[in-house]
Amino acid sequence: MEIRESALLLSIQWPGGPVFGAAVEWLRGELAAGASPEDALARLESLRADPSANRDARLAGMAALLAALRAPVLRGEAVPYRVWGAEQIDAAALEQMDAACRLPVAVRGAQMPDGHLGYGLPIGGVLATRGAVIPYAVGVDIACRMKLSIVGEPASRLGGWRDRLRKALVSETRFNAGAEFQASERRQHAVLDSPIWDRVPTEIRQLHGKASAQLGTSGSGNHFVEWGELRLERAELGLEPGAYLALLSHSGSRGFGATIADRFSRAAMDRSKLPKSHLRLAWLELGSDLGDQYWNSMELAGEYAAANHDCIHRHVLRAAGLDPVLQIENHHNFAWIEEHGGERVVVHRKGATPAGAGVLGVIPGSMGAPGFVVRGKGAPDSLDSAAHGAGRAMSRTAAKNSITRNAMKKWLEERGVELLSAGVDEAPQAYKPIEQVMAAQADLVEALASFHPRIVRMADDGTAED
């Protein structure tokens, strides 16, 4: 039975992932044919020691998998990948995508048009791997995501309700890296009792207190909570055409997810044989102890990020005395096990929106540009993916050095946006035109509605007006 074969393989520390399943099948056949466990395991040990020496056709698949796991360097040629909006993406980001597609575990890739330089995999990068998960290809902010709540009230209410909407944002949101709620204010959610807490390492379980304190907060960087105007040009989403009041948020798994990312990315790099220049592409094998620990921790971070947005929307809407008629949400820093090209693979979307056929998602612009509710078209070459936003046109440092706070404020006022707080590194001028990004991926998603920011809150960088 399979339990016996699995136990024998674990006794010799056989690697996890697809090669483990292949070994179980082969071992079952050998034992059924009368081979002794010792002889069968000895053959596997020999195969593992030198996969290239194999001459047994029955072991060819396993030998190839083992060789891929042993490969210390990148492939000479990248696996197939396609780039959308290449003219909008800097050369360094495209080089990162090419390097990722030359990993021994890579199967296919895709680069979205909002792409720019990242750690390991570029932002907007999508990578399918075989039997392996890459922590840095998921991202530091695991399960960073979007959530939109559409209120059954016309957008014209924004004028008369501005004070009440502003107060709801200020009183019910928290920003900055260490932001948390005091004990009497802490948000309650079932995620704090999720059974996945029992499947993660002790050091991750010990973050429960931090996760509880930060639940419902938004962090820093490009995270935001904002009121805006959702425009429907035709009947969609169960709603009649018109302009609706809506609440949009962007954040992830906070310090909890960042600690998971740091712990497991370091572990992957410590065990990797990749050249130093590409260490952030280091992977963990699924089926191995570390690989499964990361996967469970990532899944928990995903649940936590979803709960985070649930708390933000629930409390802000309640403070404003409003109820949602429709909510749409999606991750864009995560890994999923999906089937592509007839094979089950691990699909990493780092700053990329799931866009399978019929799948709804939210792609924001900037605080001064519209975002979009989209329906995926399920394009195979994109691995069912799309952009996750406009994408940065300049670095944070460049933005701070070239854009003044007064210039940012004036730019927003001209477009009817009230800014409660934000750093100049998040100025709209620092982002690519969202219209160009959407045009470059017209074959990936259909835009159903546009969202126009009106009252925006983000983490403030603490600088005074220029």
C-alpha positions in Angstrom: 0.0 0.0 0.0 1.1 3.6 -0.6 1.7 4.3 3.1 4.4 1.6 3.1 6.1 2.9 0.0 6.0 6.5 1.4 7.5 5.4 4.7 10.4 3.6 2.9 11.1 6.7 0.8 11.1 8.9 3.8 13.5 6.6 5.5 16.1 7.5 2.9 15.1 11.2 2.8 13.8 11.0 -0.8 13.0 14.5 -2.2 9.4 15.6 -2.3 7.2 16.9 -5.1 6.6 15.1 -8.4 9.7 12.9 -8.0 8.3 11.5 -4.7 5.0 10.5 -6.4 6.9 8.9 -9.3 9.1 7.0 -6.8 6.0 5.7 -4.9 4.6 4.3 -8.2 7.8 2.7 -9.2 8.5 1.2 -5.8 5.0 -0.3 -5.6 5.6 -2.1 -8.8 9.0 -3.4 -7.8 7.8 -4.7 -4.5 4.8 -6.3 -6.1 7.2 -8.1 -8.5 9.1 -9.6 -5.6 12.0 -7.1 -5.2 13.2 -6.6 -1.6 12.8 -3.2 -0.1 16.6 -3.0 0.4 17.4 -3.7 -3.3 14.7 -1.3 -4.5 15.9 1.5 -2.3 19.5 0.9 -3.3 18.5 1.4 -6.9 16.8 4.6 -6.1 19.9 5.8 -4.1 22.0 5.0 -7.1 19.7 6.9 -9.4 19.7 9.9 -7.1 23.5 9.9 -6.9 23.9 10.1 -10.7 20.7 10.5 -12.7 22.7 10.9 -15.9 23.9 7.3 -15.7 20.4 5.8 -15.9 19.8 3.4 -18.7 16.5 2.0 -17.5 13.6 3.4 -19.6 11.2 2.9 -16.6 13.3 5.3 -14.6 13.8 8.0 -17.3 11.1 10.3 -16.0 12.4 10.1 -12.4 16.0 10.6 -13.6 14.9 13.8 -15.4 13.1 15.2 -12.3 16.1 14.4 -10.2 18.5 16.1 -12.6 16.3 19.2 -12.6 16.4 19.3 -8.8 20.2 18.9 -8.8 20.9 21.5 -11.5 23.0 24.2 -9.8 22.8 26.8 -12.6 20.2 28.4 -14.8 19.3 26.7 -18.1 21.1 27.9 -21.2 17.7 28.7 -22.8 14.5 30.0 -21.2 11.3 28.1 -21.2 8.5 29.8 -23.3 7.2 33.1 -22.0 5.4 36.0 -23.5 5.6 39.7 -22.6 2.7 42.2 -22.8 3.5 45.8 -23.2 7.2 45.3 -23.6 7.8 48.9 -24.6 6.5 50.0 -21.2 8.8 47.8 -19.2 12.4 48.6 -18.2 15.2 46.3 -19.5 16.2 45.2 -16.0 12.8 43.8 -15.3 12.8 41.9 -18.6 16.2 40.4 -17.7 14.7 39.2 -14.4 11.9 37.5 -16.2 14.2 35.8 -18.6 16.4 34.6 -15.7 13.3 33.2 -13.9 12.3 31.3 -17.0 15.7 29.6 -17.1 15.3 28.0 -13.7 15.5 24.2 -13.8 12.0 24.0 -12.2 10.4 26.5 -14.6 7.7 25.4 -17.0 6.3 28.6 -18.6 6.2 32.3 -17.8 4.4 35.5 -18.7 5.1 39.2 -18.0 2.3 41.7 -17.5 2.4 45.3 -18.9 2.7 46.9 -15.5 6.0 45.2 -14.9 9.0 46.8 -13.2 12.1 45.6 -11.3 11.4 43.4 -8.2 13.2 40.9 -6.0 13.9 37.8 -8.0 10.8 37.8 -10.2 9.8 41.2 -11.5 6.6 42.9 -10.5 4.0 41.7 -13.0 5.8 38.4 -13.4 3.9 35.1 -13.7 5.9 31.9 -13.4 4.7 28.3 -13.6 7.1 25.8 -11.9 7.1 22.0 -11.5 6.9 20.7 -8.0 8.5 23.8 -6.4 7.5 27.1 -4.8 9.6 30.3 -4.9 9.0 32.5 -1.9 10.3 35.7 -3.6 8.1 34.9 -6.7 5.1 35.1 -4.3 6.5 38.3 -2.9 7.3 39.8 0.5 3.8 41.0 1.1 2.1 37.6 0.7 -1.5 37.8 -0.5 -1.4 41.5 -1.2 -4.9 42.0 -2.6 -7.8 44.3 -3.7 -11.3 44.6 -2.3 -14.1 46.7 -3.7 -17.5 47.3 -2.0 -20.2 48.8 -4.1 -22.8 50.7 -2.1 -26.4 50.9 -3.4 -26.3 54.7 -3.4 -25.5 57.1 -6.3 -22.1 58.6 -6.5 -23.7 62.0 -6.2 -24.0 61.4 -2.5 -20.3 62.1 -2.2 -21.0 65.8 -2.1 -23.4 65.9 0.8 -21.8 63.0 2.7 -18.2 64.0 2.3 -17.6 64.8 6.0 -19.2 61.6 7.2 -17.2 59.5 4.7 -14.0 61.3 5.6 -14.5 60.6 9.3 -15.2 57.0 8.7 -11.9 56.6 6.9 -9.9 58.4 9.6 -11.5 56.7 12.6 -11.6 53.1 11.2 -8.3 52.7 9.3 -4.7 52.5 10.5 -1.6 53.0 8.4 2.2 52.6 8.6 4.5 49.5 9.0 3.9 48.9 12.7 0.3 50.1 12.8 -2.0 48.1 15.1 -5.2 48.5 17.2 -5.2 48.9 20.9 -6.6 45.9 22.8 -10.0 47.5 23.3 -10.3 48.3 19.5 -9.0 45.0 18.1 -10.9 43.5 15.2 -12.5 40.1 15.6 -12.5 37.5 12.8 -12.6 33.7 12.4 -9.2 33.7 10.8 -7.6 34.0 14.2 -9.1 30.5 14.9 -8.3 29.0 11.5 -7.2 25.3 11.7 -4.2 26.2 9.5 -2.6 27.7 12.6 -2.0 24.1 13.7 -0.2 23.2 10.5 2.4 25.9 10.5 5.8 25.9 12.4 5.9 27.0 16.0 7.7 30.2 15.2 4.8 31.2 12.8 2.2 30.3 15.4 4.0 32.6 17.8 3.0 35.5 15.5 -0.6 35.1 16.5 -0.5 38.1 18.8 1.0 40.4 16.2 -1.6 39.1 13.7 -4.4 39.9 16.1 -3.1 43.4 16.8 -2.6 44.3 13.2 -5.8 42.8 11.8 -7.7 45.5 9.9 -4.7 47.7 9.4 -3.2 48.7 6.1 0.6 49.2 6.4 2.6 51.6 4.2 3.9 51.9 0.6 1.1 51.7 -2.0 -1.6 50.5 0.3 -4.7 52.6 0.5 -8.4 52.8 1.5 -10.5 55.2 -0.5 -14.0 56.3 -1.4 -14.8 56.7 -5.0 -17.2 56.7 -7.9 -17.9 53.4 -9.7 -19.1 54.0 -13.2 -21.1 51.3 -15.1 -21.7 52.2 -18.8 -24.0 49.2 -19.3 -25.8 46.7 -17.1 -23.2 44.5 -15.5 -22.5 42.7 -12.2 -26.3 42.6 -11.5 -26.5 46.4 -11.5 -28.1 48.9 -13.8 -25.9 51.5 -15.7 -25.0 54.5 -13.6 -22.5 55.9 -11.1 -22.3 54.3 -7.6 -20.6 55.2 -4.4 -17.9 52.5 -3.6 -15.1 51.7 -1.2 -11.8 50.3 -2.5 -8.9 49.0 -0.4 -5.4 47.6 -1.2 -3.2 45.8 1.4 -1.9 42.4 2.3 -0.9 40.2 5.2 1.0 42.9 7.1 3.9 42.0 9.4 2.6 38.5 9.8 3.1 37.8 6.1 6.4 39.7 5.8 7.9 37.5 8.6 6.8 34.3 6.8 8.3 35.6 3.6 11.6 36.5 5.3 11.9 33.2 7.1 11.3 30.9 4.1 13.1 33.0 1.5 16.2 32.8 3.7 15.8 29.1 4.0 15.4 28.6 0.3 18.5 30.7 -0.4 20.6 28.9 2.2 19.9 25.6 0.4 20.2 26.9 -3.1 23.0 26.2 -5.6 22.0 29.1 -7.8 24.6 31.8 -8.5 24.6 34.7 -6.0 23.1 37.1 -8.6 20.0 34.9 -8.8 19.6 33.6 -5.2 16.2 35.4 -4.9 14.9 32.8 -7.3 15.7 30.0 -4.9 12.8 27.5 -4.5 11.5 25.0 -2.0 10.4 21.6 -3.1 6.7 20.8 -2.5 6.5 17.6 -0.5 9.6 18.5 1.5 9.2 19.6 5.1 10.2 23.2 4.3 8.2 23.4 1.1 5.0 22.2 2.9 5.7 24.5 5.9 5.9 27.4 3.5 2.8 26.4 1.6 0.7 26.1 4.7 2.1 29.4 6.0 1.4 31.1 2.7 -2.2 29.8 2.7 -2.7 31.1 6.2 -1.3 34.5 5.2 -3.8 34.5 2.3 -6.7 33.8 4.7 -5.4 36.6 7.0 -5.1 39.1 4.1 -8.7 38.4 3.1 -9.8 38.8 6.7 -7.9 42.1 6.9 -9.9 43.5 4.1 -13.1 42.1 5.5 -12.5 44.0 8.7 -11.5 47.2 7.0 -14.7 47.2 4.8 -17.0 46.1 7.6 -15.8 48.8 10.0 -15.5 51.7 7.5 -18.9 51.0 6.0 -20.6 50.6 9.4 -19.1 53.9 10.6 -20.5 55.6 7.5 -23.9 53.9 8.0 -23.7 52.1 4.7 -24.1 48.5 3.4 -22.6 46.9 0.3 -24.7 45.5 -2.4 -21.8 43.8 -4.1 -18.2 43.0 -3.2 -15.3 41.9 -5.5 -11.8 40.9 -4.4 -8.7 39.1 -5.5 -5.1 38.3 -4.4 -2.2 39.4 -6.6 0.9 38.2 -4.7 0.3 34.4 -4.3 0.9 30.9 -5.7 -1.8 28.5 -6.8 -1.7 24.9 -8.0 -3.4 25.0 -11.4 -3.6 22.9 -14.6 -2.0 24.4 -17.7 -1.1 22.6 -20.9 -2.4 19.4 -19.4 0.0 19.5 -16.4 -0.5 20.5 -12.8 1.9 23.3 -12.0 2.6 25.9 -9.3 1.6 29.3 -10.8 3.3 32.3 -9.0 1.6 35.7 -9.7 3.8 38.4 -8.3 1.9 41.6 -8.8 -0.4 39.9 -11.3 -4.2 39.4 -11.2 -5.9 36.0 -11.7 -7.7 36.3 -15.0 -9.2 32.9 -15.8 -12.2 32.9 -18.1 -15.1 34.7 -16.3 -13.1 35.5 -13.2 -13.7 38.9 -11.7 -11.0 41.1 -10.4 -10.0 44.7 -9.6 -7.1 46.5 -11.2 -6.4 49.9 -9.6 -4.7 52.9 -11.3 -3.2 55.4 -8.9 -4.8 57.8 -6.3 -5.4 60.2 -9.2 -6.3 57.8 -12.0 -9.2 55.3 -12.4 -9.1 51.6 -11.6 -11.1 48.9 -13.3 -13.4 46.0 -12.5 -12.4 43.3 -15.0 -13.5 39.9 -16.2 -10.8 37.5 -17.2 -10.7 36.0 -20.7 -8.6 33.0 -19.7 -5.7 33.6 -22.2 -3.5 30.5 -22.1 -0.2 32.3 -22.9 -0.7 34.6 -19.9 -1.3 31.6 -17.6 -4.8 33.1 -16.9 -3.3 36.4 -15.6 -3.4 40.1 -16.0 -1.7 43.3 -14.6 -2.3 44.2 -11.0 -2.2 48.0 -11.4 -0.6 50.8 -13.4 2.9 49.9 -12.4 5.6 52.4 -11.3 7.1 54.6 -13.9 9.8 55.9 -11.5 11.3 54.6 -8.3 10.3 55.9 -4.9 13.5 57.8 -4.5 13.1 59.4 -8.0 9.6 60.4 -7.1 10.7 62.0 -3.8 13.4 63.9 -5.6 11.4 65.2 -8.5 7.8 65.7 -7.2 6.8 68.2 -4.6 4.0 67.7 -2.2 2.3 70.9 -3.4 2.6 69.7 -7.0 1.0 66.4 -6.1 -1.8 68.1 -4.2 -2.5 70.5 -7.0 -2.5 67.6 -9.5 -5.1 65.8 -7.4 -7.3 68.8 -6.7 -7.6 69.4 -10.5 -9.0 65.9 -10.8 -11.5 66.1 -7.9 -9.5 64.0 -5.5 -9.3 64.8 -1.8 -6.1 63.4 -0.2 -6.2 62.8 3.5 -2.6 61.4 3.7 0.1 59.9 1.5 3.8 60.2 0.7 5.0 61.9 -2.4 6.5 58.6 -3.5 2.9 57.6 -4.2 2.2 60.6 -6.4 0.1 59.7 -9.5 2.9 61.2 -11.6 5.2 58.3 -10.4 2.9 55.7 -12.1 2.4 54.6 -15.7 -0.8 55.7 -17.5 -3.3 53.1 -16.6 -4.9 53.5 -20.0 -1.8 52.3 -21.7 -1.6 49.2 -19.4 -5.2 48.3 -20.0 -4.8 48.7 -23.8 -1.8 46.4 -23.8 -3.8 43.6 -22.1 -7.1 43.9 -24.0 -6.8 40.3 -24.9 -6.5 39.3 -21.2 -9.4 41.1 -19.5 -12.6 42.9 -20.3 -13.2 46.1 -18.4 -16.7 46.1 -16.9 -16.6 49.3 -14.8 -14.2 52.1 -13.8 -13.5 53.3 -10.3 -12.5 56.9 -9.8 -10.9 57.9 -6.4 -12.5 60.8 -4.6 -11.4 60.6 -0.9 -8.0 58.9 -0.4 -6.1 57.7 2.7 -2.6 56.2 2.6 0.4 56.1 4.9 1.9 59.6 5.3 5.7 59.9 5.0 5.7 62.6 7.7 7.0 65.4 5.5 5.6 68.9 5.6 4.1 70.7 2.5 6.7 72.1 0.2 
